Amino acid sequence: MDYLFRLAEQSGVVLMDGGGFGGPPWSIRVSLANLNDEDYAQIGNYMRKAAQQYSRVEGRPEVEVR
C-alpha cells in the first residue's frame, strides 16, 4: 500500500489495491474508462518511476518494471 500512496502523492495518479476487486495478492487495479490512450502511457511512466524510487528508499533490490 505504501507504493500506492507514494504514487498518488508524487503524480496525482490514484490506483487501487487489486485484492479488493478479486485480484491476486500484490496486484493493483487501473481503471480503463474515460482516459485517452496517451494517459495510460503516462500512468505507466509514473508507476515505473515510483517503483524505482520506492526500491531505492526502502533499501530493496532495484525493481525492473517492463
N, C-alpha and C positions, 0 to 999 in steps of 0.2 A: 504493500500500500504506500510505503514511503516514496517509491518511484512515481506513483500516480500523482501524489501531492507535489512532488518536485516538478514534474512535467507541467502541472497546472500553474504553479507559481511562476515558472520561468517563461512559459509560452502562452498561457491562457487556454491551452487545449485540455479539456476535461474528458477523461476516459473512465470507464467503469471496470471494476473487478469482474472478470468473466464468470466467476463462480456463482454470482447472483443470477446469472442467466443460463445456468446449466452447463457452463463451460468447464473445462478441466482446471485443476489447481494451477495457479500462476498464469492464468490466461487473462487477457484484457478484452474489453468489448469496444469496438469502434462502430459508431452508427454510420450506415451507408446511405443516409437520407439527406436530401436538401443541401448537398455540397457540390461544388464544381470539382471536376477531376483533378485540377491543379491543387485544390485544397488537401486532397488525400496525400499527394506527394509531399506537401509541406508538413503535414502531420507526421509522416514517416521521418522526415528530417529532424523534426523536434524530438521525436521518440528516440532516434539514434543518438542525438546529442545528449539528451537527458540520461540515457543508459550508460554512455561513456563517462559522463561526469559522475554519475552515481557509483560506478565501479571504482573510480579514482578516489573519491572522497571516502568511501567506506572501506578502502584498502582491499577490495576484492580484485580478483584477476580481471584483466581487461576484457570487456564484453565486445564480442564481434556480432554486429547486427547486420543482416543482409537485407 
